[in-house]
Amino acid sequence: MKKVVLGIFIAILGAACSETDTKGDAVLKVHLTDAPAAYEEVLIDVVDVMYHLTSETDSGSWKSLEVVNAGVYNLLDFTNGLDTLLAEETLPTGTISQMRLVLGENNQVKKDGVYYDLKTPSAQTSGLKFLVNAELMAGLVYDLWIDFDAARSIVETGNGKFILKPVIRTYTESISGAIKGVVDPANSNAYVMSISADDDTVGTFADTISGKFLIGGLAAGMYDLYIQPAALDSVAVEDVEVSLGEVTQLDTIFLVND
């Protein structure tokens, strides 16, 4: 099988690079979930998701995720392990310390067949703020869950009035691993492709100045790497192990003519 793979490697090189080139960022997926509550529906109107990220180029500031699946969500649809994806975005590496879930005005609770407005005095302006403290590493994919406790978050004040005082916890999980390394010489314009045991392929070009490469978003398992420089012989690195939430660092890969 490996001889066949090497045979087709150059043929698929041009088509693969545009789709699998890794930029060294991280991917964050934000999910909404909930615990059961004694209501028929708990509707929240999501309009924005904001994050506070500190990185090498940013000392820390609030930004909105660019693409958010805004809309009215019934929290009770996402109990007992169910969730829904609010946003997915590629972000620079760094630490997300806090996030905010900004709500609109269409928040309601349904009790005994009647809908009541759910007041959220602080949510429409600054948002529901919660701590995250997640470190984003290059090449990894992270899932983050915003976990409401609807039963403890809704306060009934009487006369049909309900107030949202959110009790929220968050947790993260890395669902991928990555491989990084360096090729020498750096100016060899080398294409690096990883192949899993079931023949899934992901690749990228090594930087022509530093020789560094990173292949991210990989499932846990064993991989073979094939490095094809522009004018030198190809090199294979076999049995590279990838673990979830970790970046496997390889020794320098030297590219030479036989």
N, C-alpha and C positions, 0 to 999 in steps of 0.2 A: 504493500500500500504506500509506503514512504517513497518508493521510486516513482510511482505514478504521481504523487503529490508534487514532487520536485519537477516532474515533467510539465505539469500544467501551471507551475508557479509563475513563470514569466508571462504566460499567455493571459492570466487574469490580473496581472499587476496593474495595468492602466485602469481597468474597470473598478478595482477594489479601492484604490486610494482615495477617491472622492467621497466615498461613503463611510469609511472607517478611520479617517485621520483623526487622531486624538490630540486635543489642544492642551491637555494638562489641567483641566478644570474638573469640578465635581458635579454630579447630577443630584438634585434634591427633589423628592416626591413628597407632597404634603397630603395627608389623608385626614378625613373627619370620621370619628367613631363616637360611641356613646354607651352608657350603661342604662339598663331598663329603668323606667319611672312609672309612677301611677297616674299617667295621663294618656289620653288617646293619641294626641299629637303634640310635638314641641317643634315649632317652625322658627328657624332663624334665617335671616336675610343676609347672606354673605355678599359683600361688595368688594372686599380687598383683603389681601394677605400681605403683611409687611414683615420685614426681617431686619435685624441689627447685626451686621457682619463686620468683624475686624480682620483685616488682611494686611499683607505686606504693602499694599498700595492705598489702603484706606484705614484710617485710625478708628473708624466706627461711625456709622450713620444709618438712619432709617431709610429703607428703600422698599418699594412695592415690587412684588413678583410681577413679571411682565404679562404672563398669561394665567389668569385665575378663572376657574369655572364658577363664575358668580351665579347666584340664584337663591331661591328659597329652598331650604333643606329641612326635612322632617328628621330630627335627631333619632327618633325611635325606629327609623328604618335601618339604623346602623348599630344594632346591639348584638351582643353575644358573638363577637368576633367579626361582624360585618363592618365594612367601611366604604367610603367613596373617595375618589381622587379629586382634591381641590385644585392642585397645581403641580406642574412638573417643569423644572427649569435648570439650566446649566449655570452654575455659579463659580466665581473664583474660589480658590482654596482659602481657608481661614476658619474663624470660629464664629458661629452664630450663637450669640448669648441670649437673645430674646426674640420673640415674634409677637405680632398683633393680628388679631382677627377682627376686621372692621365690618360692622353690621349696618344695614340700612334700616328703614322704618317698618318693614313688613314682617315683624316678629309677633308670633301668636302662640297661644297654648290652647288646646282643645280639652275640655273637661265636661263630662256628662252630655256630650253632643253639641256643646256650645263653644264657639271660638272667643277667646279673650285676648286683647292686646297685651303683649309682653313688653313691658317698659325696660329699656336698656339705656339709661341716661348717659353713661360714659362711652358706650360702644360706638355710637354714630360718629363721634369726633376723633378720639385718639385710638379707639379700638380696645378689644379685650386682650390685655397683655399677659404673656406667660413666659416663664424661663425655659430655655432649651439647652444651652451650653453644649452644642454639638460641634465637633471639629471636623471640617470637610477636608478630605485628602484628595489629591489629584488622581483622577482615573477611577474613583469609586462612585457607586450609586447608593444613595441613602434614602430610606423611607422614614418619614416622620409622621407620627400620629398625634392629632389634637383630640384628646379623649375627654369629652364632656361627661359630667355626672349630673344629668338632668334632674334627678330626684332631689339632689342637694342644691342645685343651682337656681331653682324657682322658689320664690317666696310669695305666698298668698297673703295679701294685706287686708283682705276683706272687701265687701262691696264689689266683687268681681274684678279686683285689681291684682295683677301679678307683676312681679319685678324679677328680672334676670340678674342674679348675683352669682356669676359663674364660678363653679368649682371645676378646674381644668387641670389635667396632668398631660405631660407630653413624654413620648419615648421615641427613640430612634433605633434603626437597625440598618446596618450595611448589608446590601443584598448582592455585593459583587466583590471581586478582588482585582488586582492589576499586576502587570509586569513592567519593570523599567530597567534600563541598562544604558550602556554607552558602546558605540562602535568606533573603531579606530582603523583607518583614518576617517576623521569626521567628514571630510569633503567628498566621500565616496558616493554620496547621494543614495544611501542604502535604504531599501524597503524591507521592513521587518513584519513578518506575518506569523501569527500564532494559530496553531491547529489543535483542536481538542480531540479527545478520544473518539468522539462521534462526528468528527470532520467539520465542526463549525470553525469558520475562519474569521479572524479579525486582524487588521494590520494598520501600519502607519509608516511614514518616512522618518528616519532619524534626522535630527537637526544637522545641517551641513556645516555649522560653526563649532558646536560643542560635541556633536556626535550622540547626544542624548535622545532616547526615545521612551515613550510610555504607551502601553496598550491597556486601556481600562475597560470597565464594565464586563469583566469576565466572571463566569460561574466558577465555583470551586471545582478543582480537579487537576488533572495532569495535562500539560501542553507540550508540543514540540514547536520550536521556533525555527523559521527559515529566513535567513538574511541574504538579500540579493543586492549587492552594490551595482553601480552602473557599469563599471569596467573591470571588476575583480571577480574572483570565483565566489560562488555562494557558500554560505556556512550554515550548518544546522546545530541547534542546541536542543537536546532532547530531554524529556522528563522534567520539565519545569513545573513545580507544584504551586498552585494558586489556592489561597484560603480566603474566606469571606472576611471583609474588613481589613485586609492586609495588602501591602504592596510588596511583591517579591522583587528584591534587588539582585540583579545578575552581575557577575564579574564582567570586566571589559571584554568585548568581543573583537578580536583582532582579525581583520580582513586582509588576506594576502594571496598572491598568486602561487599556485603549486609549482 
